[in-house]
């Protein structure tokens, strides 16, 4: 519990205060906000793997869903806290008499996508953890996230045509559209994963 509290405190301090203070108004870049929205899955995935590891027969579907919803609320709640702290830091550091905030439609799309991504990843972790160890599930997810981060880190080395395409598809309008589409995809994935998660062992 103490270790988890330290991780949360570090996350809030680093991403909620230091990054927006350093970045200034560029923090409101849609790509930056979208990346912040995805922070939630980094908390939900390992927590779900640990919570469901080795538990192949919980008392009832209600118990499974209850536990999963708590984990999703935990991860998504941290992300919302970090985002609100970051916006507060931005306003306190660069106040000019008007509220500094992202466009409402962009912020709403990112938050909804973040919530549904949490649901999909948390459900996936829970399903995997019922047949694999918590360590194995964490390893799989860590390598998956590492691959995504490496793709972003080396995007500048892509051919010029690809970089132009990437720039065109990461505008505010494009990210809003992508976030809503991603929300639908994550909702479908989560719904499909609920079938094996809620099915009792031994049932076809």
C-alpha positions in Angstrom: 0.0 0.0 0.0 2.9 2.4 0.9 4.6 1.6 -2.4 1.4 2.3 -4.4 0.9 5.6 -2.6 4.5 6.6 -3.4 4.0 5.8 -7.1 0.7 7.8 -7.2 2.5 10.7 -5.4 5.4 10.6 -7.9 3.0 10.5 -10.8 1.0 13.5 -9.6 4.2 15.5 -8.9 5.9 14.6 -12.1 3.0 14.7 -14.6 0.7 17.0 -12.7 3.2 19.7 -11.7 6.6 19.4 -13.3 5.7 18.6 -16.9 3.0 21.3 -17.3 5.2 23.9 -15.5 8.1 23.0 -17.9 6.0 22.7 -21.1 3.8 25.8 -20.6 1.1 26.3 -23.1 2.5 23.5 -25.3 1.0 21.2 -22.6 -2.4 21.8 -24.3 -1.2 20.1 -27.5 -3.8 17.5 -28.3 -1.1 14.8 -28.6 0.1 15.6 -25.1 -3.4 15.4 -23.6 -4.1 12.1 -25.4 -0.9 10.6 -24.0 -2.0 11.8 -20.5 -5.4 10.1 -21.0 -3.6 6.8 -21.6 -1.8 7.0 -18.3 -4.8 5.3 -16.8 -4.1 1.9 -18.4 -0.6 1.8 -16.8 -2.3 1.7 -13.4 -5.2 -0.5 -14.2 -3.4 -3.3 -16.0 -1.0 -4.4 -13.2 -3.7 -3.8 -10.5 -6.1 -6.0 -12.4 -3.5 -8.7 -13.0 -2.7 -8.9 -9.3 -6.3 -8.8 -8.2 -7.4 -11.7 -10.4 -4.3 -13.8 -10.4 -5.2 -17.4 -9.6 -8.8 -16.6 -9.0 -10.6 -18.9 -11.4 -13.9 -19.1 -9.5 -15.0 -15.9 -7.7 -18.3 -16.0 -5.8 -20.5 -14.5 -8.5 -20.4 -12.3 -11.7 -21.4 -9.5 -9.5 -18.2 -10.0 -7.4 -16.1 -10.0 -10.5 -17.7 -6.9 -11.9 -17.5 -5.1 -8.6 -13.8 -5.8 -8.2 -13.1 -4.8 -11.8 -15.1 -1.6 -11.5 -13.1 -0.6 -8.4 -9.8 -1.1 -10.3 -11.1 0.9 -13.3 -12.2 3.7 -11.1 -8.8 3.6 -9.3 -6.8 3.9 -12.5 -9.0 6.4 -14.3 -9.4 8.5 -11.1 -5.6 8.9 -10.9 -5.6 10.1 -14.5 -8.3 12.6 -13.9 -6.5 13.8 -10.8 -3.3 14.2 -12.7 -5.0 16.1 -15.6 -6.8 18.5 -13.2 -3.6 19.0 -11.2 -1.7 19.8 -14.5 -4.4 22.3 -15.6 -4.3 23.9 -12.2 -0.5 24.1 -12.4 -0.7 25.7 -15.9 -3.2 28.3 -14.7 -1.2 29.2 -11.6 2.1 29.4 -13.5 0.9 31.3 -16.6 -2.3 33.1 -15.5 -3.2 36.1 -17.7 -6.7 36.8 -16.4 -8.5 34.1 -18.3 -8.9 30.4 -17.6 -6.4 28.2 -19.5 -8.1 24.9 -20.5 -8.3 22.6 -23.5 -11.3 22.6 -25.8 -14.2 21.0 -24.1 -14.9 18.6 -27.0 -11.3 17.4 -27.0 -11.1 17.0 -23.2 -14.4 15.1 -23.1 -13.3 12.7 -26.0 -10.0 12.0 -24.3 -11.6 11.3 -20.9 -14.2 9.0 -22.3 -11.6 7.1 -24.4 -9.4 6.9 -21.4 -12.2 5.4 -19.3 -13.1 2.8 -21.9 -9.5 2.0 -22.6 -9.1 1.3 -18.9 -12.2 -1.0 -19.0 -10.8 -3.0 -22.0 -7.3 -3.3 -20.7 -8.5 -4.1 -17.1 -10.8 -6.8 -18.4 -8.0 -8.2 -20.6 -5.6 -8.3 -17.7 -8.3 -10.1 -15.6 -8.9 -12.7 -18.2 -5.2 -13.4 -18.7 -4.6 -13.5 -15.0 -7.1 -16.3 -14.4 -4.9 -18.6 -16.5 -1.5 -17.0 -16.2 0.5 -15.7 -13.2 0.3 -12.0 -12.4 4.0 -11.7 -13.3 3.5 -13.2 -16.7 0.5 -10.9 -17.5 2.5 -7.8 -16.3 5.4 -8.8 -18.5 3.2 -9.2 -21.6 1.6 -5.8 -21.0 4.8 -4.1 -20.2 6.4 -5.2 -23.5 3.2 -4.1 -25.3 3.4 -0.6 -23.8 7.1 -0.5 -24.4 6.5 -1.2 -28.1 4.0 1.7 -28.3 6.4 4.1 -26.5 9.3 3.1 -28.8 7.1 3.8 -31.8 6.4 7.3 -30.5 10.0 7.9 -29.5 11.4 7.0 -33.0 8.6 8.5 -35.0 10.9 11.3 -36.0 13.1 8.8 -37.8 10.3 7.7 -40.1 10.3 8.5 -43.8 9.2 12.1 -44.6 6.0 10.9 -46.2 5.0 8.9 -43.1 5.8 11.9 -40.8 3.6 14.1 -42.9 0.8 11.6 -42.7 1.3 11.4 -38.9 1.2 15.2 -38.6 -2.1 15.3 -40.6 -3.6 12.6 -38.4 -2.7 14.1 -35.0 -4.5 17.5 -35.3 -7.1 18.4 -32.7 -9.9 17.4 -35.0 -8.2 14.1 -35.9 -7.5 13.2 -32.3 -11.1 13.9 -31.3 -12.3 11.7 -34.1 -9.8 9.0 -33.2 -10.7 9.2 -29.5 -14.4 8.6 -30.1 -13.6 5.8 -32.5 -11.2 4.3 -30.0 -13.9 4.5 -27.3 -16.3 2.4 -29.5 -13.5 -0.1 -30.2 -12.6 -0.4 -26.5 -16.2 -0.8 -25.5 -16.7 -3.7 -28.0 -13.4 -5.3 -26.8 -14.4 -5.0 -23.2 -17.8 -6.5 -23.9 -16.4 -9.5 -25.7 -13.8 -10.1 -23.0 -16.6 -10.1 -20.3 -17.8 -13.4 -21.8 -14.8 -15.5 -20.7 -14.3 -13.4 -17.6 -17.8 -14.0 -16.2 -18.1 -17.6 -17.5 -17.7 -20.1 -14.7 -14.9 -22.7 -15.1 -16.0 -25.9 -16.8 -18.7 -24.2 -18.9 -18.4 -24.2 -22.7 
